[in-house]
Amino acid sequence: MSLSWPWALLALLAVPLLLVARWWLNRRRSRAAVTVSSIALIRAALPGRTSWRRRIPVFLFLAGLLALAAGLARPQASVAVPSNDTSILLALDVSGSMCSTDVAPNRLAVASDAARDFIEAQDGETRIGLVAFSGIAALVVPPTSDKKALLDAIGTLTTARGTAIGQAILAAIDAIAETNPNVAATGVDLGDVSPDSLGEHQPDTIVVLTDGSNTTGVDPVTAAEQAAARRLRVYTIGFGTTEPAPMVCTPDQIGGEPAFGGGPRGEVFGGGGRFRREIDEDALTRVADVSGGRYFRAEDAGELTEVLADLPREFGLRKQDVEISVWFVLAGGLLAFTGVGLALWWNRVPGRRAAVPTGAGARPAPGRRP
């Protein structure tokens, strides 16, 4: 927490000054005490008060003054708030194994639906880019806030052979470099970069969704090191189960090369046979750890949708100083008024009616005739 007006803390001196003034008044009051003939009569006339009833209102009032004085200094707290300049590069695996039906109707259909939900859930200022990869990787849609363009592009994705996870990460880095001048393209030699000298991460983030392991191109961990050198985080999602299942793609999901949109129709991968492929979780975890991201596992449509929905909480935030003086003022005012209210309530003198003696032995009041 920081203070905008630290010199205003001098107002805290009002509390010890009030304590000194109270002590001085109590001392003067004790000197001016009046000697009375019967202490019992005085005690009977005054309402009974315990020591804590005398002290609690004073403590509450002083605590309220302290909070009000602290509010004058305009304290600020560093909190995480949504970032308006975030670019999210979503890299989708469109390799042939995405035809597996272990997640109905198949992995590619479920991943596409989850990606659509993710895009539609973002606010209008968040830029999203789309990278598709199989044996090669390419930027399908550069970072944009045009949701329609992104949704239309997802509908054109088709499968092909191979899985180039590392190449997809590099393609995402280059796409971010086109819009963020603080990020160098992959062809730029950054030299020896110390992790301690990198500073805070860039607001732009890469999300890789895959159902397998890297089979061609750059090693994913090597690509993640390139992202880390540019202060870019890579979040990885391993999708699918390990159960053997037939591979069935719809006609519009089947493609040859290239792997994304408009390619010629090719064979159905697996020929309808059963497919089983282990997700390389070790590599995906290392990619996330090296770049400062996080690895997630999703085995069905519900888990994948949940993972994508929670991602903005991971990377769509930035630190910002927010003034919180209003809370100090509210707390101080509440404490001070509570102390004053309790003091008035506990120190009130209840109204008493004089008792009129009755009976034969009663004496008339002075100035009245019997």
N, C-alpha and C positions, 0 to 999 in steps of 0.2 A: 504494500500500500504506500502511496506517495501523497504529498500535500501540495496543493497549488499555492496557498497562502500560509506558509509555516509561521510567519511572524504573528499571525492571529492567535497562536497558542498562548500569547501573553494574557489572553482573556482568562486562562486557567488560574491566574493569580487571584481572581475574584473569590475563589473558594477559600483559600487560607485567610484572606482578608475578612471574609464573613465570619470565619471561626474565631479570629482574634476579636472582632467586634462583639460577638456573642459572649465570649469570655469576659470582656471588659464590662458589658452591661450586667452580667450576672454578679460580678464583683461589686459594682455600684449598688445593685439591688440588695446585696447582703449587708452593706454598710447602712442602708436606709431602712433596715428592718425595724418594725414597730413591736414593742413589747406589749403583749396582751395578757390579760389575767387568766384566761383559760384556753389552752391549746386545743383541748377536746372540742370546744365549741367551733373553732375554726375548721378543724378536721371534719367535723360533722357537716359543716356548710359546703365544703368543697367536694366535687366529685372525685372518687378514688381513681388514681392513675398509677400504673406500674411503670418501672423504669424503661421497659422496652417500648411502651406507648409514647414515651417522651422522645426516645431516640430514633425510632423508625421514620417518622415524618422528616426529621432533620437529615437523616442519611439519604432518603429518597430525593429530597429537594437538592442536596449537594450533588448527588449523582446526576440529576437532571441538568444542573448547571455545568458540570464537567462535560456531558455529552453535547450540550449546546455550544460550549466554547470550542470543543473539537470540531464541530460542524462548521464553525466560522473559518477554520483552516482549509476548508474544501478538500477533504480527503478523496483520493481516487484509488480504485482497485483495478488490478489488471485481470480482465476476464476474457474468456473465449467467446467470440461473436462470429456470426456467419460472414464469410469472405465473399465480397461481390466480384472479385477479379480472378476467380478460380477457373482453370481449364481442366477438364477431366478427359483423358484419352482412354477410351474403352477399347481394349484389344480383345476381339472374339476369335476363338479357335473354330475354324470351319474345316478341319481335317475330316477324312472319311469316317473316323471313329465317332464323330458326332451324329452319325446315323443310328447309333446303338439305341435300342428300344428299352433299355433297363429303366429309363425314365420316360414314361409315356407322354406323347406319342413317340418322340425321340429326343435326344439331347439337344439337337440344334433348334428344334421348335420351342422347347422349354426355355433354352437360353435366349432365344430371340424375344420371346414374350416377356421374360424378366428384364431384358435390356430396354424394351419399350416402356415397361412400367417405371423403370429407373429414370428414363429420359423425361417422361411426362411428370414425374414427381418433383423435378428440379424447378427452381424459380426461373423467371425469365432472363436473369442476368448471368446465370451460370453457362459457360461455354462448354460444349461437349464435342469431342472428336471421335471418330470411329476408325479403328484399324482392324482389318481382317487378315488372318494368317492361316496358311496350311503349310505347303512346302516352301512358300515365299510369303512375304508380308508386304502390305501396301496400305497407304492411307486412303480410305474410302470417302470420308467426309472430314475436312479440316475443322478445327474447333469453331463452333458456331452456336448461337442461341436459337437458331431456326430448328425447332423441334420437328416440323414436318419433313424437312430434308433428311434428318436423321432417321425418322421412322420409315420413310420411303426407302432409304438405303438398306436398312435392316431386312426389308422384304425382298431384296435382290440377292442376298448372300447365298452362295452355293458351295458345295463341298469339293475338295480335291485332296490329293495324296500329300502326306508329309506333315510335319509339325515343327515350325520354326519359331519357337518362343523367344529366343534371344533376338532374332531379327525383328520381331514385333515390337520389342522394347525399344530397339534402336529407331524404328520407324516412328514410334510415339515421341521419342526425344526430339527428332527432327521436326515433327509437327508442332511441338511446343515452342521450339526455337524460332519458328516462323512468326509467332505472335508475342513471345516474351523476349525482349532484348537482353535480359539478364541470363538467358540460357543459351549456351553455345551449341552449335550443331555437332553431330557425332564426328564429322571430319576435322574438327578443330582440336589440335593437340593442347591439352591443358597442362601438360607437364606433370610433375609430382605434386599431387594435392594432398595435404594432410587433413584427415577427417576433423581434427580439432579446429582447423581454420576455416571450415566451410560456413559456419554461422547457421542461421535459421533456414528451414526448408522453403523452397519456392511454393507459392500457392497452387501451382499446377501439379497434377497427380496423374499417375498411370495405373490403370486397373487391367490386369490380365486374367482372362477367364479361359481355362483350358481343361480338357479331360484326359490328358496323357502326359507324355514326356517329350523333350526336345529330340528330334530325329535328324535335323539338318541345320546348317548355318552356324551362327555364332552361339557359343555356350551362353545360356541364360544368366549365369552368375557373372560372367564377363560383361554382359550387357548391363546388368544391374549395377556393376561398379562404375560404368559410364554414367548411369543415371545418378548415382550417389555423388560423383564428382561434380555434377551440375546441380546438386541439392534438390533432386527430384526423388520423390518416394514412389515405390512400386508396390502396389497391393496385388496379391495373387489369390486366385480362387480355383481350387480343385473341384471339378464338377463331375458327378456320376458315381455309380457304385462299382464294386469289383465283381459283381455277379455276371456270368455269361448271359448274353442276350442277343437275339437276332438283330441284324443291321438292316433297317428299312427306312429309306428316305422317300419322300414324295417326289414326283417328277420335277417340281420347281426347285428342289433342294439339290438335285444331282448336277454336278458340273465337272468339267475337265480342268484344264489350265487356261486361264488363271482361275483362282479359287473364289473370286468374288464378282458376281454380277455380270451377266452378259456373255459368259463363256459358253462354249459348245457343250451340248449334253454328252455325258460320258456313261461309263458303266455304273451299275449299282454296286457300291463297295461291299465286299463280303459275299456277294451273290445270294443274300438272304440267309447266310450261315450265322452261327453263333459267334459272338465276338467278346473277348475278355482282354482288358488292357489295364495295367496298374498305373495309377497316377504317381508321378515322380514327386511325392510330397517333400522329400528331402531337398530337392533342387528348388522347388517353389518356396519353401521356407527360407532357404539361404538367400534367394533373390529378395524376399521381403526384408530379411534381417539386414542384409548388406546396405540396402537403400533407405532403411528407416521405416519401411512399411509394415505390413502384417499379412499373414497367410490365413485363409479361411477354407473350410471344407464344407461342401454342400452336396448332399446325395439325392435330393429330390427338388421338385419345383418350389415347394414351400420354403425350404432352407435357402435356396438360391435367391428367391425374392426377398427374404429377410436379410440376407447378407448384403445385397445391393442397397436395400432401404436404409441399413444402418451405416453404410460407408460414409455419407456426408458428415456424420458425427466424428468420424476419424480424421478426415483431411479437409473438410470444408470450413474450418474454423481458423481464426487468427486472433492474436493477443491485442487487446485494446484497453487503454485506460478509461474507465468510466467513473464519473463523479458520483459519490455515494453520500454526499453531505446531507441530502434530504432525509436519509435514514437516521443520521445522528440527531437532526433537528426533531424528527418525530419522536424518537426515543427520549430525548432530553425533555421535550415538552410534556410527554406522558408521565415521566418520572416526577418532574417538578409539580405538575398539577395534582398528581396522586399524593405527593407529600403534603401539599397545602390542604387538600381535601381531608386527609386523615387527621391532620392537626386540628382543623376546625371541628371535625366530627367528635374526636376524642376529648377536646377541651371545652366542649359546649357545657353551659350551665343549665341543667334541667329546671324548668319552671316549677315552683312549689307554692302551694296555697297555704296560707297561715291557718293553723288549726284553731278553731273557736271552742274554748272550753265550755262545757255544759254541765249541768247538775247544780245541786244546792250550794256547793262550795265555790262556784264560779264568781270571779270578781269582775265588775264592769270595767270596760276600757276607760283610760283617763279621758276626762272631758265629757263623759256621758253620765247621765243620771241613771240610778237604778230603776 
